[in-house]
Amino acid sequence: MLSLKKWNFNNYNKELAAELAEECNIDEFLALICSGRGLTDPFLIDLFLSDEPVFSDYSLLSDIFKAKERILKAIENKEKIAVFGDYDCDGVTATALMYNFLKEKGACVTAFIPSRKYDGYGMSKAAVDKLKQEGINLIITVDNGIAANEEIDYANSLNIDTVVTDHHIPQGKLPNAAAVVNPKREDDVFPFKGLAGVGVAFAVALITGDEDYETFLYKNAELLAIGTVADIMPLNYDNRTFIKEGIKKINQRQCFAIDEILRIANVNKKEINSRDIGFVIAPRINAAGRMDNAKEALEIFLNDIEMTSEKAEKATKSALKLEELNKLRHETENDIIKDAILQVETNNSNQHRIIVAKSPKWHEGVLGIAAAKLVSFYEKPVILLKEENGILKGSGRSLGEFSLFDALENVKENLEAFGGHSLAAGVTLKAENYEKFLKDINNYAFLQKKPFYNLNIDLKLNPLALDMDLYYALKDLEPFGAGNPEPIFAICNLKIENVVSLSNDKHIKIFFSKNGCTFNALMFNKSKSTFGFTKNDTVDIAIVLKINEYMGQEQLSVIIKDIRKSGLDEKNSEKQILLLEAFENNLLNNENAKLILPTREETVLVYKAAVQFKNEEYLKNHLNLGEAKIEIILKILEEIGVIKLNNGIIEKVEGVKSNLEKSLILNTLKEEALN
């Protein structure tokens, strides 16, 4: 399988950066990064780097005063209110925020989060019936509701009003609710469209209660940070404020339940950052909704103001339960990934532009996470579906600039329902429409530009610049995440001095030199046996900087995000991938078939190198034949039985005589080249 990450170098202005560094009193590297990211106004730089909170004018949100009026009326008249949330982390934190606010205002309020397994996503008529039986007069949705037109009409028929607070893209007509607060409404003039569901809930509660902005932020900072990071919202404007304040408060150890989650997860760091929220806290909260019921996660955030011994014991039990559910989620996810890979490889659907797989055995709650990991594995969009009672329901993930939402929109005649964003979507269809859906969505995908992973490189560095001062200068840009990624640097024309295996060949440490300067870097999830380079090779690397603490001493750690031979021609590599894809999908024309048709001499050359180096990636980096042709020759050699390919490692098969004339692959290529 051929792979390519595109390196996109940010365009920065050295002269302007020098002026910004002086005017804003910031490090020159920091100024260069800001310049390359289009942040060139000194006022906006000061605002971005400031510790002072930044708030948009929430009064600009459409219907926010209608929402305020209806909620205050319900509080005043002692009507029963249900906060209707979602079972993901954003939904849980949004539910807790709105519930806590209403409770403090003396409202008669209950929190309702549907079961993923029994209720499905969002409002349902069955859920409305349950709330009617409880005497609910007003439903306030958080992180959902924008697509619940039928359900809200049904609630209206039962004399239940609904206030919708959501951040998902509206599809068609807005629901007939008492108020619809959503920054993504077409008619909405609110300037910042990147609020998470918890951010919209914050805005509605803030305006409804005429709260002091900073006081209300401090009260809800952890919830805002966790929900926003978990939903991968852009970390700028209001969201940056939410997360910075949330991290600050988490590090002040203000919430016992969060402390217990971190303790039980064996996170003993002095300072928690956005990555810890995204990879430790959020997955455990999400695990409750994915594997069991989100109420377990919700309860730890409800009015956690005065900590009693009873509450502490309950929080510890909840944190332990979340840890168990997260482990179960991880095991279930790994089983799905292994099963999906086996299915895809057996069906040869790894050749498709969009990989789609299905099974009645899979757990629907973790399909999105599994799909995301398979996107990394195949470097293609992936959709995973659970089959039950003639219905297929699941999640998809994409990469690069390929919009999965647009793809589903294009084939919606095959679907019962779909929704989501460019890079993540949910989908439901009848099992009888599966084959047509598979064909149609791939036909659509083949008409689009093939997506690739993009690495946005902030700066090219001289290795002499790798020091602790640079690392600490970059900390001013934190928190990192969507919309404000961790800076990536490129170091070019490095000579490899040595490669060392780590952790039983799970990872490697590479030693480099350039112009008398030496340093080492770590590459995770790469074994020495499949590494495509060796001593004295000249390479370019894309890196991020971390701190490693050992025996009380801090050391700079260089982490490799990508490595390639120096001077790589990206356009040619992309061409090679497209040639191989066309070959695998029987889409080669005569001219392209000639380009990748190997000669006997080329086949012998690849065979000898394969037997000697036993490493598929090494051959593609060192044989000047074109990656597509090398891949095809290896397939031919495996087809006639003289080698075996196993996850990038090549094994010679002894006692088998080569007979190229028997290769169906080679003969088919010859026919295509002659036609």
N, C-alpha and C positions, 0 to 999 in steps of 0.2 A: 504494500500500500504506500503510495507516494504522499508526502506531507509537505505543506508549505505554510509558514506564518509570514504574512506580509509586514515588513518593517516600514512604518510611516514616520518619517522624521519631521518633527515640528519645526516650523520656520520661525526663528527668533532673530531679533535685531540687537547686535552687540552694543551699538552706540546707545540705542534707546534703553537697553537693559542697564548700562552703566549709569545713565541718568536716573533711572528708576531706583537703582540701588542706593544712590546718594540721597535722592529726594525722600524716599520712604524709609531710609536707614535700615536696609535689609541686606543680607548676604548677596554677593554678585551671582552666585549660582541660582539662588532663589529668584532673583530678578530675571535671569535668562529663562528659567522655567515659566515664570508668569508671562513673559513676552511671547514665548513659543505657544502658550495656551490662549493667547489673545487677550490676556489681562494686562492692559497697558495704561489704564487710567490710574494715576496715583491715589485718587480718592477711593476708587473701587478696590485697589490693592490694600489700602489701609483698612477698609471696611471688611474685606475678606480675611485678613490676617488678625483683625481685632478680636479681643475676647469679649467685647461688648455685644449683647444680643441684637440680632437683626430681625425685625418683624415686617411683614407686608401689611397692607391695610385690609384686614379681613372683612371690613364692612362692605367691600366691593364685591364679595361673593354673591352671586345671584341667589335670591330667596332666603338669604341668611336672616333677614328681619322677620320674614314670614315664619321661619323656623322658631325664632326667638318668641314671637307672639304666641304660637301654638303651644310651645313647651311651657312657657310661664303660665298660660291659662290652665294647663293640666296640673301644674304644681299647686296653683291657687285653689283649684276646685277639687283637689285631692283625687284626681283621676288616676287610674292605674296605668303606669307606663312600663313598656317592655323595651329594653335596649336589645335590638336584634343584630347580633354580630356574625362574624365568620370564624371558621375553625382554624385559620392560619394565624401566624404570630401577629401580623398587622391587625387582624380582626379581633384577636384576644386583647391586645393592648388598647385598641380603640374602644372595645366594650367596657373594659375596666375603667378607662378614663371617663367615659360618659356616665357610667353607673355611679362612680364615686362622686362626680360632680352633682348629679341629681340627688343622691342620697344626702349629701351635705346641705343641699337646698331644701331638704325636708320632703322631697317627693316620695310618693308611693311607687317604688320602682323595683323591677326584677330584671335580671340579665338572662337572655336566651341565646344560646349558641347551638345551631342545629348539629346533629350527628352526621358526619360525612357518610357513614355507612347507611343509616336508616332514613335520613332526611335529605341528603344531598346538599349541594351548594345553594346558598341564598334562601330567600323566602319561598315557601311552598304553601299551597292551600291547606295541607294537613297541619302545618305549623301554625297558620293563622287560626285554624279551628281550635288547636290547643290553647292558644292565647285567648281566644274568645271565651273558652270554658273557664279560664282564670279571671275573667272579668276585665281584661285589658281594654282600655279606651284609646290609647295612643301607642303606636309602634315607632321607635326611632331606629332606623337602620344605621349601622356603621360598617364601612368597608364593603358594602353591598347595597343592592336595591335599585340601581340605575336601570337594570334590565327586567325588573319584576313588575311589568305592566299588568299582566293578568292577575297576579297575586294581590297587588295593591287595589285593583278594581274589586276583587273579591272581598278584601278587607273593608273597602268602602261600603259594600253591600251589607256588611255585618255591623255597620256604624262604628268601625274602627278607623281612626285617622292614621296617616303615616307621614312621618318626616324622614326623607331620604338624605343621608349624608354618605357620600361615596366619592371615589376618585378614578373609577374605571371609565373607559371610553363609552359614551352613550351610543346605542345602536337604534337609530330611527327615533320615533316619538318618545318624549319624556313621559314617565309614569304620571298618572293623575293623582298626585299626592298633595298634601297640605303645603309642602315645601320640598324642593329638590336642590340640595346644596352640593355642587360638584364643580370644581374648577375647570373640568374638561367639557362642560356644556359649551356648545357653539356660541351661545349668546353671552357667555360669561366674560367679564372684563377684568377679573382678578389677574394680576400680572404673572404670578408664579403658578405654573401648571403641574409642578412636581410634588405636590403634597401627597403623602401616604394617606391611607384611610384614617390612621390615628391623628394625622395632622389636620384633616378636615374636621374630625370630631373635636379636636382642641379648639379650632376656630369657632365652631358653633357654640361650644360650652362657654368660651371666653366672651363672646358677644352676648349670649343669653344672660350670663350672670354679671355683665358689666365688670368683669374681673380686671385687676391690675395685671398687665401683660407679664411683667417679670416675676411677680409673685406666683401667678398661675403656671408660668413656665417651670419655675423651681419645683412646684408641687407635683408636676407631671413629667419631669424631665426624663426619668428612666423609661417610662412607658413610650414617650415620644421617640427616644433614641432607639429603643429595641424594635419598635414597629417599623420605623423608617428604614433602618439598616436591613432588617429582615426582608422587606419588600423591595429592596434594591432600588430605592428612589435616589434621584440625583442629589449629591451632597453639597448643595450650594444654597444660597439665600436662607430662607427660614429653616430648611432642613439642617444646614450646617450649624445653626444656632441650637436646634433641638439636640443634635448629637453631641456637640461640644459640652453643653450643659448636662446632658444625660451621663456622659462619661465622667465628668467632674463629680457628679453626685454619686454615681456608682463607686467611684474611687474614695468617696467620703464614707462609704459603707453605711448608707442611709437606709437601705432596704435589706432586711434580714433574709428574705426569701431569695433574692438574687445572690447574696453572699453564700447561701447554702447551695444554690445551683453551682456556683463556681467552685466551692470547696469540694463538693462531691464529685465534680468533674476533674479534680486534681489540678486546678488552675491556681497557682500560688504566686502569681506575679504581683509586684508592687503596684503597677499601673495597668489597668484594663484599657484596651483601645477598641476601635470600631471593628477590627478583625476578630477580637474576642467575642464581641456581641454577635457578629455574623456567623462565627464558626463554633461557638460554645453555647451561648445563652439562647439565641434564636432557634437553633435546631432542637433543643430540648423542649422549648415551648411548642414548637411546631409538631414535635413527635406526639404530643397528647392528642391533637386533632387528627393526625394522620393514622395513628395506630389504635386509639381508644376513643376518648371523649375530651374535648378541649376544656371542659369544666374544671378538670384537675389543674390545668395551667391557669385558668382564669381566677380561681379562688385565691391564689397566692398574691394577687394584685388588688384584691378588693379591700379598700379602706385599711391598708397596712400603715396605720398612723401610730398607734400606741401598741408597742410590742409587749405582750404578756407572755408568761411561760407557756400558757396553753396555745397561743398563736405560734410561738416559736416551735413548739413540738409539731404542730400541724404543718408549718412551713417546711420543716425538715422531712417529714413524711412525704409531703408533696414533691419536694426536690428529689428524694430517693426514687419516687415513682416515675418522675420525669426522666431520670437517668436510666431506669430499667426500660422505659418505653423507647428512649433514644437508641439504646443498644439493640432492642428488637427491631427498630426501624432500620438500623444500619445492616443487620443481618438479612432482613427481608429485602432491602435494596440490593445487596450483593447477590442474593439468589436470583433476583429479577434480571440483573445485568448479565450474569453468567448464562441464564436461560435465553435471554434475548440475543446474545452474541452467538450462541449455538444455533438458534433458529435462523438468524440472519445469514450466518456462514453456510448453513445447510441448504438454504433456499437461494443462495447466491444473490440475495437482495442487498448485500453490501455494495453492489454495483449501481444501485439506484441513486438518484440525486437526493431524494428524501427517504430515509429509512423508516419503515413502518412495521411494527411487530405487534402481535396480540396473543393473549393467553387467558383461559378461564381461571388459571391458578394465581395470577398476580394480584397483589394488594393494591387497590386503586390509590390509596393514600400516599404511596411513595413513587408513583409512576413519573411524576415531574422531576424528582431528584435523580431517579435512575436515567431518565431521558437526557438530563443535563450532562451526566457523566459519559453517556454513550456519544453525545455530541463531541466531547473531548477525544474520545477513542477513535471515532470514525471521521471527525472533522466534517460532518454533514448534519443537516437538520434531522431530528429524530422524533417520532411520535410513537408512544406506547399505549396500548389499549387493553382494557380488561373486558372479557366477554362474559356476559351473564344474561340469561333469559332472552337471547336473541338480540341483545343490545351491546354495542361496543362503546365504552366510555373511557376516556383517558386524557393524557397530557402530552404536549409537544414542546420542544425547545429548539432554538435556532442559533445561528452564529452570523458574524459579519453583518452585511447589509441586507440579508435575505429576510423578508417579513413573512413570518409564519401566518400571521393574521390575514395578510393579503392573499396568501396561498389558499387558506381555508375559505375566504370570501369568494375566491374564484371557482371553488368546487362545492359551494354550499348546497347545490341541488342534491348532493349525495348525503347531506347531513341533517340531523334532527336539531342540533344546536351547536354553537361554538362561540368562543369569546376569548378575550385576552389582549395581548400586546404583540409587538413585532417579534420579540425574541422568546415569548412564552405564551402558550394558548391551551385552552381546554376544548375538547371536542366530543360529541356524541353522535353515533350513527347506528343504523340497523345493520346487523351482521350480514344480511343479504346484499347490502350495498358496498361491502368491504372491497371486493376485487375492483369494482368500478372506481371507487374512491382512490385506491392505490394507484391505478393506472392514470386517472385524471390529474391527481396532485403531482405525480412525477412528470407527466407531460407538461404541465404548467411550469414545473421547476426547471426542466430542460430548456425552456424558452427564456429563462432568466439568466442573468450573469451568475456563474458559479461563485458561491460565497467562500471566503477564506477567513481564518482568524487574523485579526489585525493587532500588531504590537505598535502602539504609539510611542515612539522614542522621543524623550524630551531633549536629551543632549548627547553628543559624542564626548567621551571623556578620555583624557590621558590617565593611564593607571596611577600616575603620581598623585592625582587628585583624590584617590581613595583613602579617606581618613575619617576620623571621628567628627572633625569639624563639619564636614559635608553632611554626615548623617544628622547631626543635631540642627544644622541649618534647615534641613528638609522637614524637621518636626513641626516647624511653623505652619506647614501646609496641612497638617492633620486636622480633622479626621479624613482618612482616605476611603474611597468607595466610588460608587457610580457617579459620574459627573466630575469627580475630583480624584482621579486614580493615583495610586502610588507612583512616584516618578520612576521611569525606566530609562536607563542609560545604555549606550552602546560603546564598547571598546573594540577597536578594529585592528586587524593585522597583528594578532597575538600569536606567538609561537608556543605550541604545547610542549612542555618539558617532561610531564609525567601524568599518568592517570592512575588513581588508587581507588580500589573498591571499598565501600563502607557498608556496614550492616548486612553482611552476607550477600553482597553484590546487589542490594536494593537501590543504593545510591552511589555516587562517585564524587571524588574530590579531584579537581584538575589543577595542575600547577602551570602557570603561564609566565612568559617573559616578553618584554618589549623595551628595546633601547636601554638595556641594563637594569630595568625595573622588574621585579618579580613579585607575584602574588598568587594566591590560590582562591578557588571558588568552588561552591557546592552545586551539584546538579541532582535534584531529587527525582526518584522514580525512574532512574536510568541506570542500567547495569553496564559494567565494563564489557561484558560479553556481547552486548548489542550496540555499544557506542560506536559511532561511525568515524571516529578520528583516532589518531595515535600520535606518538612522540614525533616532534618536528613538523607536524602539520601546522599550517597557518590558517587561523580562524577569526571570525568576528563573533562577539557574544553580546547578548542583551541581558542586562542585570538589574536587580534591585538590591538595596542595602538594608541589612538588619543588624541588630545588636545581639551578640551571644554573651551571656553572663556565665562565667565559670570560676568557681571558688572566690566569688566576690569581685572578680575583675571583669570589666566590660571589654569586649573585643568586637571589632567590625567584622561582619560576616557578609560575603558577596554571594548572592544567590543567582544562578543562571536561569533565565526564563526561556532562552533559545540560543542555539549555537549553529553556525553555518560556516561553510568554507568562505574565505575572504573573497570579496568581489563577486559574490553570487549574483547571477543574472535572474532576477525575480520573474521577468517576463518569459524567459525561456523555461524556468521551472513551472510556471503556470501552464505554458504550452504543453509541456511534457505530461502534466496531470490531465489536461483535457484530451490529449492523444490517448492516454491509457484508458480514460473514462469512455471515450468513443469506441475503442477496441472492445472493452468489456460489455458494452451495450449494443454491439453490432451496428454502430453508427459511423464507421470509418468510410471515408470516400477513397477513391483510387490513389489520390495524391498522398493522403496521410498514411495509407497502408504502406506505401513505398518508403515513407520516412522511418517507420518502425519495423520493417521487415528485416530480420537479422541475416547476415551472411554466415556461412559455415565458420569462417575465420573468427568472426565476432562471437559466435556461440562457443567456440573452443576457448577463446580468451576469457569469457565470463566463467566458463566451467573451471578452468585452471585457477582463476582468482577465487572462486567460490570454495573450492577444495582447500586452498591455502589459507584464506582468511576467515572462512566460516561465518561471515557477518554480512548480511544483506545491505545494511545501511552503509557499511564501509565501501562496498563495491560501487554504490551509487555516488559516493563522494569522491572516488578515486579513479574510476574508469570513465574515460571521455567518450562515451557512446550515447549519452542521453538516458535519463532515468527511466523513461517509458520503455525503451528498447531493452535495457537491462532487466527490468521487471518481467517483460515478456519472455526473454531468454530463460530466466529462472523458472517461469511457469512451464516452458517447454521442457527444460531439463527435469523438472519434477514429474511432468506428464510421462516422459519416457523412462522414468524410474531410476535415474542415476544420482539424484539428490532428493533430500527431504527438507522442506521448509517448516520451521517451528518457531513462530513469534520472532522472526528476524534472524534466527540462528540457522545456519545451513549445515546439514549432515550429508556426508558422502555415503552412498549405498554401494557396498562392495559386491563384486561378482556379477554386476549387471553390465551388459554391453550396450553402448549407446547406438540408437538407430533413429536418426532424425527423420527419416522418411515416414516413420510411423506416427509422427506428431500431428494430431488433428489441428492443433493451434497453428503450427507452422504452415501446414497445407492450406488452411483456411485463409491465412494471411497472404499466401502466394496468389491464391485465386482473386482476392480482393485487390491486390496490387496489379494484377494483369487486366482486370475488368475496366 
